[in-house]
Amino acid sequence: MFSSLMPQRKEFFELLAAHSDRVVAGANATLRLMNGLGKGTEDIPVLVAEVNMNEQSADKIKAELITLLHRSFTTPINRDQIHTLTIELDNVLNALQDVANAVGMYNIQESTIESRELAELASDACMRLNRAVVSLPAKDRKQETTDLCKEIDRIQRKAITNLFDGSTSIWTAIKMREFYALQEEVLDRCEDAAKTIEEILIENS
């Protein structure tokens, strides 16, 4: 009976991987959203809905993971770190959702070069984050996972834009500065999750 209450190591890792899969899906939809603005090649409301759908799907995975934590006596890695990583993955998706919903809120009709580059950087960071989460159970891939986390930090530092260069009106510049800040928040949250993964690797080395 007691053994039936013991968690399967793989169950935690599978849920974390499923959660990060939703992060990648949300980031890819956001990238298509940025690339499609003003071109008429994408159904913008459908892409916004896709980001929201992935966030809602991830919420269910997060709830399942936290429930598993509460009813488990032991965990494959530090309990608090599992909880922290779960919340940080959720924060990435929340930030992506903020970007998608801001398109309508700020009435953004066309994307800029900067917004498309930020979306591409975010998509790349989320893909690397997913690979790092998936490789967590494999101790022989520790260096690969660490390298992925460091690459996310490099991507985050690259996301610097020169908005006030005189090429746009002050109103447009202010509006887009707020929008860029939302996009950079995605990268910040990816970096938070990457740092947690690095801490997990250090503790379990």
Secondary structure, 3 states (H helix, E strand, C coil): CHHHHCCCHHHHHHHHHHHHHHHHHHHHHHHHHHHHCCCCCCCHHHHHHHHHHHHHHHHHHHHHHHHHHHHCCCCCCCHHHHHHHHHHHHHHHHHHHHHHHHHHHCCCCCCCHHHHHHHHHHHHHHHHHHHHHHCCCCHHHHHHHHHHHHHHHHHHHHCCCCCCCCCCCHHHHHHHHHHHHHHHHHHHHHHHHHHHHHHHHHHCC
